[in-house]
Amino acid sequence: MMKITCLCIAGLPGQPETTASVNGDIITVDGVVFDLSSVPEGGFAEPQGGHPFAGRIERTGGVLHLALRWHYDAATAEPIQPADAPVLSVVAGAVPDPIIRKPAAPEA
């Protein structure tokens, strides 16, 4: 399992929104695979190079804890987002969208 803190950032116009999924110790962010299996129990990793993480990645009680920069389209989001960064627990599959979205316009 991963506990993912989403640091929500309004993207520039036309910038793609972040998507992510989890499969065991692997997280895929915007199509790039990051294998976190080398993070030891009770230890941490400091990501290097180009990556979407903010700060260190830790493993405690078998759970990976990480912060992820989550870019979103301001045009589809509510103008006011929560002040506290959302923390999502993901066992497997897609990481849920942490952004509060504007209601969909009714179809005519």
Salt bridges, closest charged atoms under 4 A:
GLU17 OE2 - ARG101 NH1 2.76
ASP25 OD2 - ARG59 NH2 3.13
GLU46 OE2 - ARG56 NE 3.44
GLU58 OE2 - ARG56 NH1 3.94
ASP97 OD2 - ARG101 NH2 2.77
